[in-house]
Amino acid sequence: MTEAQLKLKHVYLNNHIFYGLKKTPDIENSSMVSFGEADFSIVLQRVQAKSLGIYGIEATLNDEYFDVKTYEQFNSYPKDKKWFTAAFTSFKELNLDLRYSASYYVSGNLF
């Protein structure tokens, strides 16, 4: 993906998925943002509603890497909501104050 396409993807996500939510920019990667549990749940609902996908979900605890789950670990594909729902649920069941970021599949014809 070209730099211009990455910028368009970022604009699309901000306008159609992240709007109205409290997001925190990633210090190491300016194109990544993280969310608390409640807002990330909304992100996943919007991703599903727009027929987008999730390649991976990264969880952080106290601003430090905690764990990552990817669609490959679930023998699935990015647009399958079952994998990212199961991954998010497994993180939530830990009852930790995690923050969540993701890498998103967005079809090029959307931006």
C-alpha positions, -999 to 999 in steps of 0.1 A, spaced: 0 0 0 14 34 -9 18 62 16 -11 81 0 -33 50 3 -24 46 39 -34 82 46 -67 77 28 -73 45 49 -65 64 81 -90 92 71 -116 66 63 -112 49 97 -113 82 115 -145 93 97 -164 60 97 -152 39 126 -134 60 152 -157 90 153 -171 100 187 -148 77 206 -120 84 230 -88 73 213 -52 76 223 -25 79 196 3 53 197 36 70 206 56 46 184 32 44 154 13 76 146 -12 58 124 -23 35 153 -47 45 180 -59 26 210 -92 25 229 -105 14 262 -127 -17 264 -161 0 259 -150 21 229 -131 -8 213 -163 -28 215 -180 -1 195 -151 -1 170 -156 -38 164 -194 -33 159 -187 -6 134 -161 -27 116 -186 -55 112 -214 -31 101 -191 -17 73 -179 -51 62 -143 -43 71 -120 -67 88 -94 -70 115 -59 -85 109 -49 -84 146 -58 -70 180 -30 -58 202 -36 -53 239 -15 -30 262 -14 -28 299 -1 4 316 12 16 281 33 -16 277 28 -44 252 6 -72 268 -4 -96 240 -16 -98 204 -41 -120 187 -43 -125 149 -68 -140 126 -43 -167 117 -43 -179 153 -80 -185 149 -77 -203 115 -99 -176 101 -99 -146 78 -99 -108 87 -136 -102 79 -149 -131 100 -164 -114 131 -162 -147 150 -124 -146 153 -122 -109 165 -151 -113 188 -136 -144 204 -102 -127 207 -117 -96 223 -137 -117 247 -107 -136 258 -89 -103 266 -119 -90 285 -122 -122 306 -88 -114 321 -104 -85 339 -74 -62 334 -75 -25 325 -63 -31 289 -62 -8 259 -68 -21 225 -55 -13 190 -59 -32 158 -47 -35 122 -77 -31 99 -87 -45 66 -103 -18 45 -111 -25 8 -93 -1 -14 -126 9 -32 -138 25 0 -113 53 0 
